Every structure is written in C-alpha cells, then in structure tokens.
Amino acid sequence: MRWNLRMRAAERGVWKSAELRRMLAEAGLEISAGKMSALWTGTPTTVRLDDLDVICSVLACTPGDLLIPEPDKVAERRPRSIAAQSSTGTGVTPRLDRDRPAPPV
C-alpha cells in the first residue's frame, strides 16, 4: 500500500503538515508533532481506525483515497512455486505418512 496523505491534503488546499495538524485538532484529534511528521512524510506503520476516520472527515475523503493498493509489490513478495523450490532443494516436502496425535477436544 502507498500512503497518499500529502496528495489528498494538497487536493484540499492543505500544503503544510502544521496546517493539517491544526485542522485535525479542531476536529478533536490531537496529534503530536512527531506522529504528524510520520504521517506527513512517509508511510505510517500503523494508523488507528478512529484517527483515520477523523483524517478522512477533515480531508473529505475515504480510506481508499489515502491507501493506494500496489499489486506489483504484492506479486514480488509471493513465494516461488513449490515445484520450483523442490528442484532447487530449498522447498519443504510434507510428510503425510507419519502418525499424528488427534487434536485436543
């Protein structure tokens, strides 16, 4: 996913993180300067859903406007096929014939 906050803010005429931070505070979301910097300059590792709700309200957008899917990156992360792994000796072959205890009740 690509975080699109700055572009969405620019579309609403918000050019500085301090301005967006003030707007969020007026809407009831107090964000520290450090957290605002992380939201503004890069892709945050986490965003609370309540915070996302306020951000979307202030910018008049949806979460889909802020989170842009990147299917190419997903494809790059997929593991190689099991057949390809087996031929290189890096794959794991399941052992289906061994006795296993029954799962707990």
LUMNU-659236 format. One line per field, with one value per atom (N, C-alpha, C): residue number from 1; atom name; x, y, z. Coordinates in steps of 0.001 Angstrom, whole numbers, always signed. Each point is the difference from the previous one (the first is absolute). Layout:
// residues N
tinu <- (NUM/...)
lumti <- (CA/...)
xx <- (X/...)
yy <- (Y/...)
zz <- (Z/...)
//
This chain:
// residues 105
tinu <- (1/1/1/2/2/2/3/3/3/4/4/4/5/5/5/6/6/6/7/7/7/8/8/8/9/9/9/10/10/10/11/11/11/12/12/12/13/13/13/14/14/14/15/15/15/16/16/16/17/17/17/18/18/18/19/19/19/20/20/20/21/21/21/22/22/22/23/23/23/24/24/24/25/25/25/26/26/26/27/27/27/28/28/28/29/29/29/30/30/30/31/31/31/32/32/32/33/33/33/34/34/34/35/35/35/36/36/36/37/37/37/38/38/38/39/39/39/40/40/40/41/41/41/42/42/42/43/43/43/44/44/44/45/45/45/46/46/46/47/47/47/48/48/48/49/49/49/50/50/50/51/51/51/52/52/52/53/53/53/54/54/54/55/55/55/56/56/56/57/57/57/58/58/58/59/59/59/60/60/60/61/61/61/62/62/62/63/63/63/64/64/64/65/65/65/66/66/66/67/67/67/68/68/68/69/69/69/70/70/70/71/71/71/72/72/72/73/73/73/74/74/74/75/75/75/76/76/76/77/77/77/78/78/78/79/79/79/80/80/80/81/81/81/82/82/82/83/83/83/84/84/84/85/85/85/86/86/86/87/87/87/88/88/88/89/89/89/90/90/90/91/91/91/92/92/92/93/93/93/94/94/94/95/95/95/96/96/96/97/97/97/98/98/98/99/99/99/100/100/100/101/101/101/102/102/102/103/103/103/104/104/104/105/105/105)
lumti <- (N/CA/C/N/CA/C/N/CA/C/N/CA/C/N/CA/C/N/CA/C/N/CA/C/N/CA/C/N/CA/C/N/CA/C/N/CA/C/N/CA/C/N/CA/C/N/CA/C/N/CA/C/N/CA/C/N/CA/C/N/CA/C/N/CA/C/N/CA/C/N/CA/C/N/CA/C/N/CA/C/N/CA/C/N/CA/C/N/CA/C/N/CA/C/N/CA/C/N/CA/C/N/CA/C/N/CA/C/N/CA/C/N/CA/C/N/CA/C/N/CA/C/N/CA/C/N/CA/C/N/CA/C/N/CA/C/N/CA/C/N/CA/C/N/CA/C/N/CA/C/N/CA/C/N/CA/C/N/CA/C/N/CA/C/N/CA/C/N/CA/C/N/CA/C/N/CA/C/N/CA/C/N/CA/C/N/CA/C/N/CA/C/N/CA/C/N/CA/C/N/CA/C/N/CA/C/N/CA/C/N/CA/C/N/CA/C/N/CA/C/N/CA/C/N/CA/C/N/CA/C/N/CA/C/N/CA/C/N/CA/C/N/CA/C/N/CA/C/N/CA/C/N/CA/C/N/CA/C/N/CA/C/N/CA/C/N/CA/C/N/CA/C/N/CA/C/N/CA/C/N/CA/C/N/CA/C/N/CA/C/N/CA/C/N/CA/C/N/CA/C/N/CA/C/N/CA/C/N/CA/C/N/CA/C/N/CA/C/N/CA/C/N/CA/C/N/CA/C/N/CA/C/N/CA/C/N/CA/C/N/CA/C/N/CA/C/N/CA/C/N/CA/C/N/CA/C/N/CA/C/N/CA/C/N/CA/C)
xx <- (+837/-837/+881/-475/+686/-869/+603/-690/-70/-1201/-243/-493/+394/-513/+384/+1250/+433/-725/-190/-695/-1455/-627/-1407/-124/+944/-22/+193/+921/+246/-1244/-731/-1245/-1033/+123/-909/+602/+1177/+624/+827/+340/+819/+1417/+940/+1353/+1033/-372/+946/-579/+885/-456/-551/+568/-491/-1448/-325/-1377/-959/+401/-843/-111/+1094/-20/-993/-22/-950/-1437/-229/-1346/-463/+919/-340/-317/+765/-252/-1382/-379/-1327/-1106/+316/-975/+45/+898/+53/+1120/+918/+1109/+1304/+520/+1281/+1115/+876/+1112/+1301/+939/+1309/+715/+971/+769/+735/+514/+718/-904/-1187/-933/-486/-229/-439/+1085/+1240/+1111/+39/-211/-1/-1156/-1166/-1155/+242/+638/+175/+1127/+1108/+1192/+169/-672/+218/-1234/+216/-1090/-3/-1061/-33/-123/+607/-116/-1364/-564/-1339/-776/-1292/-915/-1241/-367/-1216/-1209/-958/-1192/-759/-31/-661/+701/+1348/+762/-252/-34/-255/-1371/-954/-1348/+28/+736/+81/+768/+1095/+783/-876/-760/-890/-1078/-510/-1021/+560/+1187/+616/+352/+482/+400/-1126/-1175/-1158/+361/+507/+407/-371/+359/-214/+1355/+45/+1271/+618/-831/+498/+742/-286/+732/+1389/+150/+1272/+891/-600/+752/-117/+1074/+6/+621/-762/+560/+1146/+967/+1118/+139/-807/+8/+1340/+807/+1315/+893/-75/+806/-473/-1306/-534/+516/-7/+480/+1473/+791/+1424/+233/-918/+174/-444/-734/-484/+1165/-98/+1079/-46/+1159/+41/-857/-389/-841/+746/-739/+600/+830/-464/+749/+1365/+35/+1264/+913/-571/+801/+565/-790/+449/+1177/-41/+1078/+1304/-89/+1218/+433/-833/+345/-328/-715/-325/-1415/-792/-1388/-147/-1149/-310/-980/+301/-887/-821/-1326/-821/+100/+1/+37/-1403/-768/-1399/-201/+1033/-176/+290/+445/+347/-1256/+62/-1133/-23/-1181/-172/-1058/+184/-1028/-1249/-1105/-1267/+41/-659/-15/-764/+307/-701/-1482/-762/-1456/-458)
yy <- (-1187/+1187/+1249/+974/+1294/+991/+745/+1000/+1292/+522/+1103/+1256/+194/+1118/+1352/+182/+1315/+397/-943/+307/+374/-773/+280/+1351/+289/+1299/+1134/-177/+1031/+243/-1069/+155/+835/+35/+795/+1361/+313/+1291/+67/-1142/-56/-357/+935/-176/-264/+217/-177/-929/-813/-950/+724/+1158/+763/+436/+343/+412/-1177/-1168/-1184/-389/+102/-323/+898/+1301/+931/-378/-364/-395/-1265/-947/-1231/+297/+910/+382/+637/+831/+625/-1043/-1133/-1077/-991/+271/-846/-1019/+57/-940/+736/-141/+613/-960/+425/-820/+697/-760/+567/+418/+876/+459/-1162/-915/-1161/-912/-288/-866/+688/+1311/+738/-45/+117/-65/-1362/-1065/-1348/-175/+518/-97/+807/+1141/+924/-408/-485/-209/-1406/-970/-1361/-853/-1288/-948/-456/+286/-405/-1525/-551/-1443/-344/+917/-211/+1312/-126/+1135/-530/+607/-418/+306/-898/+197/+1253/+304/+1230/+1227/-43/+1109/+112/-1145/-15/+597/-281/+546/+1537/+563/+1454/+596/-636/+483/+45/-1068/-40/+1068/+236/+1028/+1382/+304/+1312/+213/-1045/+124/-335/-315/-352/-1091/-1118/-1098/-1326/-1068/-1340/-644/-1071/-702/-454/-323/-400/+1111/+1254/+1124/+147/-480/+132/-1223/-1150/-1250/-512/+87/-386/-1390/-987/-1349/-11/-880/-183/-1497/-533/-1436/-537/+828/-462/-382/+767/-314/-1287/-249/-1241/-1185/+114/-1079/-296/+1023/-193/-785/+106/-656/-1452/-414/-1382/-968/-1101/-998/-710/-516/-774/-1241/-617/-1190/-1126/-908/-1129/-846/-167/-800/+627/+1303/+682/-101/+71/-110/-1406/-1031/-1376/-287/+560/-255/+648/+1069/+657/-518/-844/-566/+903/+1093/+911/-183/-828/-182/-971/-15/-910/-1021/-1275/-1055/-474/+60/-426/-1508/-393/-1416/-379/-557/-298/-1374/-845/-1379/-215/+1000/-232/+95/-684/+6/+1332/+528/+1261/-203/+628/-111/+775/-407/+690/+1379/+972/+1335/-8/+931/+39/+266/-509/+148/+1284)
zz <- (+0/+0/+0/-683/-25/+755/+900/+812/-802/-176/-915/+727/+1251/+795/-595/-364/-491/-1287/-895/-1250/+278/+874/+321/+702/+888/+682/-1007/-934/-1016/-843/-294/-769/+757/+1320/+837/+347/-580/+247/+1270/+558/+1216/-439/+216/-506/+1083/+1271/+1099/+1046/+577/+1023/+1217/+334/+1155/-213/-1230/-315/+151/-494/+148/+1470/+728/+1430/+735/-337/+613/-350/-1266/-434/+724/+178/+716/+1460/+610/+1392/+140/-970/+24/-119/-637/-163/+1176/+978/+1185/+29/-941/-30/+253/+1219/+369/-397/-885/-463/+381/+537/+349/-1286/+165/-1158/-658/+811/-545/-801/+526/-722/-1277/+85/-1191/-1063/+421/-950/-687/+770/-577/-975/+341/-901/-1276/+143/-1119/-945/+549/-817/-543/+559/-464/+154/-41/+181/+1445/+735/+1398/+119/+1043/+211/+572/+765/+548/-24/-158/+116/+696/+1100/+705/-882/+24/-823/+399/+1303/+447/-580/-29/-572/-1502/-674/-1442/-307/+867/-158/+33/+944/+126/-1184/-380/-1149/-1251/-213/-1175/+86/+1189/+172/-313/+509/-217/-1474/-654/-1408/-973/+532/-832/-1001/+535/-858/+654/-630/+540/+272/+790/+196/-1327/-972/-1309/-728/+365/-586/+620/+1232/+716/-146/-237/-118/-1427/-752/-1405/-123/-502/-156/-1013/+234/-914/-287/-933/-264/-487/-658/-465/+1177/+1075/+1180/+664/-48/+562/-802/-1318/-863/+260/+277/+273/+1289/+956/+1293/-8/-1017/-54/-65/+761/-76/-1341/-371/-1233/+177/-1081/+91/+703/+590/+717/-954/-1221/-969/-273/-148/-253/+1211/+1200/+1213/+148/-353/+131/-926/-1205/-944/+437/+774/+461/+1363/+595/+1295/+1175/-238/+1095/+509/-680/+384/+1158/+605/+1087/-533/+187/-454/+1194/-91/+1134/+213/+1245/+349/+453/-903/+272/+620/-31/+434/+1484/+724/+1407/+870/+1116/+928/+752/+116/+713/+1068/+1137/+1040/-415/+526/-290/+655/-604/+599/+1323/+893/+1286/-179/+916/-89/+618)
//
